[in-house]
Amino acid sequence: MPNSLIVYFSQSGTTRKIAEAIAQGLRTAKYEVDLCDLKEAKKKDVRKYDLLGVGSPTYYYRPPFNVMDYINSLPNLAGLPFFVFLLNGTLCGDAGNILRRVLVKKGGRETGYFRSRGAENFLGYLRQGYLFSPDHPQASDLSRADIFGQEVASHAAGKSYDRPKEDDKLAMIYRLERFLTNRWMTRQMYSRFFHVNAKKCDACGLCMKLCPTGNISENKGGKPVWGRNCLLCLTCEMKCPKGAITSPVAWPVFKPFMIYNTSQAAKDPSLDYVKVVHTNGHTQRK
């Protein structure tokens, strides 16, 4: 029986849901499937598998840094069939293109590319009062993912594969935002400027628990201290029940991007959204 490894990063659970639906489709096609969440599991040797799947959310129009670290750490795939699945609440940018290109450069053979809407739990947009793609992935998304898994199995077995075209290029304003949030700037600058209000912080440790890279430690007083392995996901700030954390994305330089992005996304007829209020770690729909 052929086997497949599906490696994914899921911050809020949406990417995991799609991974599980694809796995169900593969199992229907008589595959054994191992699921591996980059937040929780140790790396598995891809050379022991007949098929590799990589799933990712979209951060600043690209894959998160830890997903790219995983792919770059892979050995030469030597023709191993692979597929990519991507979650995005608004624009996906070059995230899917990047993943597909790098895996091909690693020697893989593409057998599928899947995109789905996922709830856009991004603090910058929540603060503007918008939750885009709420309640996604929905049942229809999961059904498509199941079917996709079955199709990938047939392509891996040799059925002709018509490679989907790459996603459209980003407009200049989005490319500028992506540049301003690149890895070097995140590690060397932004990660140094996360701030905790000592009077508000009660040292509950939630930010440390939720950080997907273990980047937050505590000082002698139990208050959070940030390292340099930051994804700029803003989960620590978004989930703080006391509203004690402030990140560089709250700086005035980023506000025009947040206003522009949400206003443009709200005009997109292909997107659904709800108006929200976000305070002290909670997002409430109006």
N, C-alpha and C positions, 0 to 999 in steps of 0.2 A: 504493500500500500504506500503511495507517495505521501510525503509529509511537507508541511509548510510552516514557516516561522513568520509570524506577523508582529513586527515591532512598531510601537506607537508611543506618542507622548500625549497624554490627556490631562489637562489641568482641571477642567470642570466636569469631565465625564462624557462629553459629546463625541470626542474622537474614539473613546473606548466603545461606545454604542455602535458606531459604524464598524469598528474592528470586529466586534462580536458578530454583527450581521454578515460581514464578509466571510468570517470563519464558518458560520452556519452554511453559507453557500458552498464553500469548499468541502465541508463535511458531506453535504448532499452529493458532491461529485467524488466521494470516497477518498478524501484526503484526511490524514491526521494533521491536526493543527495545534501549534503551541503559540499562545499569546504572551507578549512580553511588553509590559509598560516600562518605559525608560525611567520613570520616577521610582519604581519599586523593585524591579527585578535585575539580577545580574545578567550580563551579556551572555548570549548563547553563541556557539560556533556555527556560523551560517553554512559552513562547508558540510555539515551533517544533514542539510535539508535539500529538498528538490525544488523549492519555491520560496522566495522571500517577498514579504509585503512590508511596506514602510508607510506609516500613517502620521499625519502632522496637522496641528492647527496652523493658522496664519498669524504671524506676529509682524506688524509693521511691513506687510506686503512681502514677507519672506518666511522661510521656516525658522523656528526658534533655534538659538545657537546650539542647544544640547542635541537637537535632532541632527544638525550638520556635523557635530562632533562624532556622533555615532556612525554616520555614513562615512565620514573621512577615516574612521578607525577600521573600517572593513578591509579584509584582504581582497586581492583580486578575485572577482566573482567568477571568472573563467566561464562565461556563458550562462551562468545561473539565471533562470527566469525570475523576473521581479515585477511587482506592481506597486503603484503609488496611490494613496488616497489622501485627500486634503479636505479639511473643514475650514470654511470661511463664513463670517457673518455679514461682511460687506464685500470689499474688493479682495481678491486673492493675490493680485499683483503677480510677481514672478515666483511665488513660492513653489507651485507645482513644476514650473519650468526648471527651476534650480534642482529640485530633487531628482527629476527625471534625467537631466543632463549628467549630474554627478554619478548617479548609479550606472549610467551607460559608460562613462569614463572609467568606472571601476570594473568594467568588463561584463556587466549584466545585460540580459536580453529582456527588453520591456514586453510585458504581456497584458498590461492594463493600466488605465489611469481613470480615477474616479474622484468626483468632487461632490460635496454635499454642503448645504447650509448648516451652520452650527450657531447657537446663540452667542451673540457678540458681547461677552461679559468683559468688556474693556473699560477700565475706570474712566479714561478720558472721554468716552462717549456717554457713559452713565452720568457723569457730572453735567453733561450738556442736556441731560433729560431723555436720552434715547437708549432703548435696548433693541438692537436690530436682530432679525431672525429669531424672535423669541420662540421657545418650545421646539426648536429644531435640534437634532434631527427628529422628524415626525415619522409616523408609520410608513408613509410613502417613501421617505428617504431610506429607511431601513429595508424595505422591500427591494428597492433598487440595488442596495448594497448586497443583499442576498443573491440576487440575480447576477450581479457583477462577479461575485465569488465563483459562481458556476461557470461564467464565461471565461474568467481567468484560468480556471482549471483546464478548459478545452484549448485555450491558446498555449498554455504551458505544455500540453500534450502534442502540439504541432499544428492545430487548426490555424488557418491564415489569420494574421492580426493586422488590422488596418489602424495604424498608429494615429491617435487623435492629434490634431494640430496643437501647437503650443498656445498658451493663454496670451491674451492681448497685452501689449506693452503698457506700462503705466504712463499717465500724464506727468509732466515735469514736477508739479507741486507734490505729488505722492513720492516721486523719486527723491525729492529734496528731504522730505520727512524720513524716508528710509535711510538716507545718508546721515542725517542728524542723529539717528538711533543705531548707528552701526556698532559693531562689537568693540572696536577700539575705544570709541567715545563712551560706551556703556561701562567698560571695565576701568578705563583710566580716569574718567571724569564723573559720570552720573552715579556710579556705585559709591562714590565718596560723599555724595551729597544727600543721601537719604537721611531724614531727620526725624527723631522721635521727641515729642513733647513730654518731658519727664514728669510734669504735673498730671498729665492725662493718663499716661501709661501706668497700668497696674501690674505689669510684668506677668501677664497671663500666659505668655509663650505661644500664642496662637500663630503669630507671624513666623516663628521658627518652625513650627509643626507643618505649616502649609507651604513653605518655600520649596519649590520642586528640585532645587539643586543643593539644598542644605547650606545655603549661602549666609544664613543669619545665625549668629551665636549670641550668647548673653554675656554681659559684663558682670562685675561683682554684685551689682545691685539687681541683677535679673533683667535689665533693660536690653533691647536688641542692638546688636552691632552687625553692620553689613560688611561682607567680604567683597571679593572681586569677581565672583562667578555668578553674576546677576544676568537674568534673561530680560529684564525690564518688563516683566509681566504685570507688575504692580499688585500682585495678589496680597502681599503683606499690607499694603496701604488700603486696598479695597475691602479686605475682610476685618480690619482692626475694629473691634467693637467699641473702642473709645475715641476713634477718629484721631489717634495720637501720632500717626505716621504721615509724613509728607515726602513725596518723591520729586525729583527734578522735572517730571512730566507736568507737574503743577506750576512750573515756572511760566511767566508771561510769554516767553518765546514760543511755547508750544500751543498756547491758547488759540491763535488764529488757525492753526492746523485742525484742532478739534472742532472749531466752529465750522470751518469749511467742509471738513469730512462729513460731519453729521448733516449739514444742510444739503449737501450733494446726495448723500445716501437716502435721505428722506424723500428726495424727488425721484428716486429710481423706482419705476413701476414693478420691477422684478423683486424688490425687497419688501418685506413686511417689518413693522416695528410697533412697539408700544412706548408710550411716554412713561417715564419713571422718575422717582426721587430717590437718590442714594445718600444715606447718612449713616455714620457709625457702623459700617460693615454690613448694612442691609439695603437691598434694592426693593423698593415698593412700587408696584404699578399704580398709576393714577386711575 
